[in-house]
C-alpha cells in the first residue's frame, strides 16, 4: 500500500495529477528528495528517469529515447552508488521510515507508527533492478549458454558444465574411464573456447562471479584430476551421496555467499570482496572435507580426501593466496594432499572432486536463470 502511495505522490509531482487529501510522510519525502538529488547531480531528467525505470508506464518519455538510454546507462553506477548512500540512512533504526505514522484524514485518530523500511528498500530495488536490466549488455543473458556450448565444440558432454551445483553430485570430468580420458585430451580446446567467450562479453566478470566460475582455476583443477585419473574414478562413489553434515556445510556457505553478493551490489570494493570471499571458501573447504572424511564409506579414504583437498585448493582464485595467506597455508598445506597414497605415487589417479566444480558457490538461482 505504501509503495502505491509513493508512486501516486511521484506522479503528482511529475505529471500534475492531483491526489485529493493525500498526505506525504517524512519517509516518502526523504526517499523522493534523496533520489531526485542523485539524479540531478548526474544531470538526469527525473521524469525521464521514472519513465525508464517503470517500463515506460510512468514519468515522461524523453524526446530522444535512444540518447537518453545511452546517457542514463553511462551514469548508472554513479546514480546507484549515490542511492546506496542515502538508503543506508533510511535503513537506520532512527530513520523516519523506521517509525512512520501513516497518513490520516482530518479528524481521524493517528494510528500506531509502522516500520516501512522494507517497503522503501523494495521500492529502491524495483527502480534500480529495472535500470540494471535495461542497461545490461545482451551477453549477460547468453554467456552461460555460450560457455556451455564450448563443451559441445570441444567434443565433450555439455551436461558436465556446472554439473556439481546440486549438493555435491555429478562428476567434474566424467564418471567413466573413456569419458575422463576424452575430457583430459580436449580440456585445452575447451578452455580456449571459454576464454574467447569471456573476452567477447563486456559483462563476463559479473556473470562469472554470479555462477562461481573462474576459468583459470577450473583449468588448474582439471589438470590435477587428469594427472590422477585412477584415483579420481575410485573416489567418485565417496561423493555420490552427501551426508547431513556435508549438506549443512554447503548451506552455510550458500547463505554467506548470498550475503557477500548483496554487499557487492552495495558497493563493496574488490579487495574487501576477496578477503571475505576467500575466507568463506576456505572455511567451507575445511568444513566440507571434514564432513566427507567422517563418512563411513570405503571410498572415502585418506588418498581420496587428499586429492579432493588439492582440487579444492587449486580451485581457489589466485587472490586468496594474499587475501587469506595464513588460512590458506593451514587448509591447503601440501601434507594434507596425501600424494604418497595415490596410484603410482603421482601417475594416473585423481580422487574425489565430484562435488567441487567451478560453480560451487551457492548462487544456483542466478545460474539457472542464465542457463535456458
TADA-V469614 format. One record per helix or strand of 2 or more residues. SS is the DSSP state (helix for helix, strand for strand). FROM is the first residue (numbers start at 1). TO is the last residue. Records with the same first field share a line. If there is no record, write none. Layout:
# TADA-V469614
SS: FROM-TO ; FROM-TO
This chain:
# TADA-V469614
helix: 2-15 ; 26-41 ; 46-53 ; 65-74 ; 76-90 ; 117-135 ; 139-153 ; 158-160 ; 177-200 ; 204-211 ; 215-227 ; 229-239 ; 244-265 ; 270-293 ; 302-315 ; 320-323 ; 325-331 ; 334-337 ; 339-341 ; 343-345 ; 364-370
